Amino acid sequence: MKIGICCHPTVGGSGVIATELARALAETGDEVHVMSYAVPPRWSWSGQRLFFHEVAVTQYPLFEYPPYSLALATKMVEVARQQGLDILHAHYAIPHAVSAILAKQMLAPQPVAVVTTLHGTDITLIGHDPSYIDAIRFGILRSDAVTAVSESLRQATVDKLEVDKQIDVVPNFVDASRYPEAVARRGGRRWGEDGEHVLVHISNFRPVKRVTDVVHIFFRVCQELPCRLLLVGDGPELAIAERTARELGVRERVEFVGTVAEVEDVLASADLFLLPSETESFGLAALEALACEVPVVASSAGGLPEVVVDGETGFLLPVGDVEGMSRAALRLLRDQELRRRFGTAGRRDAQERFGREAAVEGYRKVYKRALDEMARRDSVASG
């Protein structure tokens, strides 16, 4: 197949998964064309079947805000015509799915199927700004096939949007073969001193990540054990995290690592991963931690219970339960054998339930169904 993928070029879960999927599809025989306004952070050109197309937005005095959705649709049409695309795979309902549907209409009679993957913000966005609900519903209903990254997100979509549409769950995935090499490079241990436990948090530091909870958990652990916290990523709450660490007197034990393209270089050899989010559509960072044999202490919110097996690969506590998460963290850090057992189980679970091969096969099945659905509708329309 010839597949066009559009995504946000960010270190968030949607950009990472879209890029990793593009690479996996290309490595296993498909031709893939990625479209975005910048090269995704995890982009890796690897052969003749993987291509990147930049979406350039022309600046006109007439437009106070450049029309990215229209520029994206135009780029989709250009690439689809030149390359003969079969599929336009949009990661996020808005603006990507809406742009893909517009491109499909512009391409007629050239057939191209639109597949939309929901990553979470598309659905949670309507809780903060319901004016988008019609655009999101339009993107979902007009797509030839729709996927969600977790059962929790699929159900939330059905409940909030009241859509009568088949939504397949294709979970996020990891290529677990990458992680052993990072262990040899010492990973997060590079920041810790001898005798210190290394705790890690990775996010885009939005309010939903509850980063102050991360610092407060770390503060409580510091009262009992020598440890260091690695904060990986960037975002609006990063300064608040730094201020909280100063107020609690643990700033010298917190390392602000910044954005890292290959997160295994930090996760490998760490002792614990913290993710006390308000909600997570899936929790890709938690899955990457498990793949690195790092136990997870997280909130039991959204899709996280589908990723972390409570009491086997980590501990799940209610949102905001800083005391409970601190006790869970201390239990794991004090018991090396328990931590090793959780780490081994986490890596095994990541490989067995969230392996790259299964996810790629899942998306290929969705692509085939989308093409079949498009052909069926065209047949009905033609009489």
C-alpha positions in Angstrom: 0.0 0.0 0.0 0.9 3.7 -0.4 0.1 5.5 2.8 0.1 9.2 3.7 0.5 9.9 7.4 -0.1 13.4 8.9 0.8 14.2 12.5 2.0 16.8 14.9 5.8 16.9 14.9 6.1 16.8 18.6 7.5 14.6 21.3 4.0 13.8 22.6 2.5 10.3 22.2 0.7 11.0 18.9 3.8 12.3 17.1 6.0 9.5 18.4 3.5 6.8 17.5 2.8 8.2 14.0 6.6 8.4 13.3 7.3 4.9 14.6 4.4 3.5 12.7 5.6 5.2 9.5 9.0 3.7 9.9 7.6 0.2 10.7 5.3 0.2 7.7 8.1 1.2 5.4 10.5 -1.4 6.8 7.9 -4.1 6.2 7.0 -3.3 2.6 4.7 -0.3 2.4 5.5 3.1 0.9 4.9 5.9 3.5 4.7 9.6 3.1 4.7 11.7 6.3 3.3 15.2 6.1 3.7 17.9 8.8 4.9 21.4 9.3 8.2 20.2 10.7 10.3 17.0 10.8 9.1 14.9 13.8 11.7 14.5 16.6 11.9 10.7 16.2 12.2 10.9 12.4 14.8 8.5 11.0 15.2 8.3 7.2 15.7 4.6 6.5 15.4 3.6 2.9 13.6 4.2 -0.3 10.0 3.7 1.0 9.9 6.4 3.6 9.5 10.1 2.7 8.8 13.4 4.4 6.8 16.3 2.9 6.8 19.7 4.7 3.6 21.6 4.9 4.5 25.2 4.3 2.0 27.9 5.4 2.2 31.0 3.3 2.0 34.3 5.2 -0.5 36.8 3.7 -1.4 40.2 5.3 -5.0 39.2 4.8 -4.8 36.4 7.3 -4.2 37.2 11.0 -3.8 33.5 11.6 -2.2 31.4 8.8 -4.7 28.7 7.5 -2.7 25.6 8.4 -5.7 23.2 7.9 -6.1 24.4 4.3 -2.3 24.2 3.7 -2.3 20.6 5.0 -5.2 19.6 2.8 -3.5 21.1 -0.2 -0.3 19.2 0.6 -2.3 16.0 1.0 -3.8 16.5 -2.5 -0.4 17.2 -4.0 1.2 14.1 -2.5 -1.7 11.8 -3.2 -1.8 12.8 -6.8 1.9 12.6 -7.4 2.4 9.3 -5.4 -0.9 7.6 -6.0 -1.8 7.2 -2.3 -4.3 4.6 -1.2 -4.7 5.8 2.4 -4.6 9.2 4.2 -4.0 8.4 7.9 -4.7 11.3 10.2 -3.4 11.3 13.7 -5.9 13.6 15.6 -9.4 14.5 14.5 -8.7 18.2 14.3 -7.2 19.5 12.2 -5.8 16.4 10.5 -8.9 14.4 9.9 -10.9 17.4 8.7 -8.1 18.3 6.4 -7.9 14.7 5.1 -11.6 14.7 4.4 -11.3 17.9 2.5 -8.4 16.5 0.5 -10.4 13.4 -0.3 -13.2 15.6 -1.7 -10.7 17.6 -3.7 -9.1 14.5 -5.1 -12.3 13.0 -6.5 -12.7 10.9 -8.6 -9.3 9.6 -7.5 -10.1 7.2 -4.6 -8.3 7.6 -1.3 -9.5 6.3 2.0 -9.3 8.4 5.2 -8.3 6.7 8.5 -8.4 8.7 11.7 -6.6 7.8 14.9 -7.8 9.4 18.1 -5.1 10.1 20.7 -7.1 11.7 23.4 -6.8 15.5 23.3 -9.2 15.5 20.4 -11.8 14.2 22.8 -10.8 15.9 26.0 -10.6 19.2 24.1 -14.4 19.3 23.9 -14.6 19.4 27.7 -12.7 22.7 27.7 -14.1 24.1 24.4 -17.4 22.5 23.3 -17.4 24.7 20.2 -15.2 22.1 18.5 -17.6 19.2 19.0 -19.2 19.5 15.6 -15.8 19.6 13.8 -14.6 16.5 15.8 -17.8 14.6 15.2 -17.6 15.5 11.5 -14.0 14.2 11.3 -14.9 10.9 12.9 -18.2 10.3 11.0 -16.7 11.1 7.6 -13.6 9.0 8.0 -13.6 5.6 6.3 -12.2 4.0 9.5 -11.5 5.2 13.0 -9.1 3.9 15.7 -8.5 4.8 19.3 -5.3 4.1 21.3 -7.2 2.6 24.2 -10.5 1.1 25.2 -10.9 3.9 27.7 -10.6 6.5 24.9 -12.9 4.6 22.6 -15.6 4.5 25.3 -15.1 8.2 26.1 -15.5 9.1 22.4 -18.8 7.2 22.1 -20.1 8.7 25.4 -19.1 12.3 24.8 -19.8 12.6 21.1 -22.7 10.0 20.9 -21.3 8.7 17.6 -22.6 5.5 16.0 -19.4 4.6 14.4 -17.1 1.5 14.6 -14.0 2.5 16.4 -11.2 -0.1 16.5 -8.8 -0.1 19.4 -5.2 -0.3 18.2 -3.0 0.3 21.3 0.2 2.3 21.2 3.3 0.2 20.9 7.0 0.0 21.5 9.9 -1.6 19.7 11.3 -3.4 22.7 14.4 -4.5 20.8 15.8 -0.9 21.1 16.0 -0.9 24.8 18.7 -3.3 25.8 21.4 -1.2 24.1 20.5 1.8 26.2 21.1 -0.2 29.4 24.7 -0.6 28.4 25.0 3.2 28.2 23.8 3.4 31.8 20.8 5.5 30.9 19.4 7.5 33.8 22.1 6.2 36.1 24.4 8.8 34.5 22.7 11.5 36.6 22.7 9.6 39.9 25.5 9.4 42.4 26.6 6.1 44.0 23.9 4.9 46.4 21.1 7.1 45.0 17.9 5.8 43.6 16.9 7.4 40.2 13.2 8.4 39.6 12.0 9.6 36.2 9.1 11.6 34.9 8.6 12.3 31.2 5.8 14.5 29.8 4.9 17.7 28.0 4.4 19.4 31.3 0.8 20.5 30.8 -1.4 20.9 33.9 -3.1 17.6 33.2 0.3 15.9 34.1 0.1 17.1 37.7 3.8 17.7 37.8 3.7 19.3 41.2 2.5 15.9 42.5 5.6 14.4 41.0 7.8 16.8 43.0 5.8 16.3 46.2 6.1 12.5 45.8 9.8 12.9 45.3 10.1 15.1 48.3 8.5 12.5 50.5 10.7 9.8 49.1 13.8 12.0 49.8 12.9 12.1 53.5 13.5 8.3 53.6 16.1 7.4 50.9 18.9 9.1 48.9 17.5 9.7 45.5 17.4 11.9 42.4 14.6 13.0 40.1 15.0 13.4 36.4 12.4 15.6 34.7 12.4 14.9 31.0 10.6 17.2 28.5 9.4 20.7 28.3 6.2 22.7 28.7 4.2 25.3 30.5 4.4 23.7 34.0 8.2 23.2 34.0 8.8 26.5 35.8 6.2 25.5 38.4 8.0 22.2 39.0 11.3 24.1 39.5 9.7 26.5 41.9 8.0 23.7 43.8 11.4 21.9 44.1 13.0 25.0 45.5 10.2 25.6 48.0 10.5 22.0 49.3 14.3 22.2 49.5 15.0 19.4 47.0 16.1 21.5 44.0 19.7 20.3 44.1 18.4 16.7 43.7 16.2 17.4 40.6 17.7 17.3 37.1 15.9 19.1 34.3 17.0 17.0 31.4 15.0 18.7 28.7 13.6 17.1 25.5 15.2 13.8 24.6 14.5 12.1 21.3 15.4 8.6 22.4 13.8 8.3 25.9 15.4 5.0 26.6 18.7 6.8 27.1 17.1 8.2 30.3 14.8 5.4 31.3 17.3 2.6 31.1 18.8 1.7 34.5 16.4 4.0 36.3 14.7 2.7 39.4 11.1 4.1 39.1 8.9 6.0 36.8 6.2 8.4 38.1 3.1 9.4 36.1 0.4 10.9 38.5 -1.6 12.4 35.6 -5.2 13.7 35.9 -5.9 11.5 32.9 -4.1 9.7 30.1 -5.6 8.4 26.9 -3.0 5.7 27.0 0.3 6.6 28.7 3.0 5.9 26.2 5.7 7.1 28.5 4.6 4.5 31.1 4.8 1.8 28.4 8.3 2.9 27.4 9.4 2.7 31.1 8.0 -0.8 31.3 9.9 -1.8 28.2 13.1 -0.6 30.0 12.2 -2.8 33.0 11.3 0.2 35.1 8.3 -0.2 37.4 5.7 2.5 37.3 3.8 4.4 40.0 0.9 6.2 38.3 -2.7 7.3 38.7 -5.5 4.9 37.9 -6.9 7.3 35.3 -8.0 6.9 31.6 -6.0 4.3 29.7 -3.3 3.8 32.3 -5.0 0.7 33.9 -4.8 -0.9 30.4 -1.0 -0.4 30.4 0.1 -0.8 34.0 -0.9 -4.0 35.7 -1.5 -2.9 39.3 0.5 -5.1 41.7 2.5 -6.8 38.9 4.3 -4.1 36.8 3.6 -1.1 39.0 1.2 0.5 41.4 -1.9 2.5 40.5 -3.4 5.0 42.9 -6.3 7.5 42.7 -5.6 10.9 41.1 -4.1 13.2 43.7 -3.2 10.5 46.2 0.3 11.8 46.8 0.7 10.0 50.1 -0.4 6.7 48.5 2.0 7.1 45.6 4.8 8.0 47.9 4.3 4.8 50.0 4.1 2.8 46.8 7.4 4.4 45.5 9.1 3.7 48.8 7.9 0.1 48.9 9.5 -0.5 45.4 12.7 1.3 46.2 13.3 -0.5 49.5 12.7 -3.9 48.0 15.2 -4.7 45.3 13.8 -8.1 44.6 10.2 -6.7 44.2 11.5 -4.0 41.9 13.4 -6.5 39.8 10.3 -8.8 39.6 8.1 -5.9 38.5 10.7 -4.7 36.0 10.9 -8.2 34.4 7.2 -8.5 34.3 6.8 -5.1 32.8 9.2 -5.7 29.9 7.6 -9.1 29.2 4.1 -7.4 29.2 5.4 -4.6 26.9 6.7 -7.2 24.4 3.7 -9.5 24.5 0.8 -7.0 24.6 2.2 -3.9 23.0 4.8 -5.1 20.5 5.4 -3.3 17.2 4.5 -6.2 15.0 1.0 -6.6 16.4 0.2 -2.9 16.2 1.4 -2.7 12.5 -0.7 -5.7 11.7 -3.7 -4.1 13.5 -3.3 -0.9 11.4 -3.0 -2.8 8.2 -6.3 -4.6 8.9 -7.9 -1.2 9.6 -6.5 0.1 6.3 -8.0 -2.8 4.4 -11.4 -2.3 6.0 -11.3 1.4 5.2 -10.6 0.6 1.5 -13.3 -2.0 1.5 -15.8 0.4 3.1 -14.9 3.1 0.6 -15.3 0.7 -2.4 -18.7 -0.5 -1.0 -20.0 3.1 -0.6 -18.8 4.0 -4.1 -20.5 0.9 -5.5 -23.8 1.9 -3.8 -23.5 5.5 -5.0 -23.0 4.4 -8.6 -26.1 2.3 -8.5 
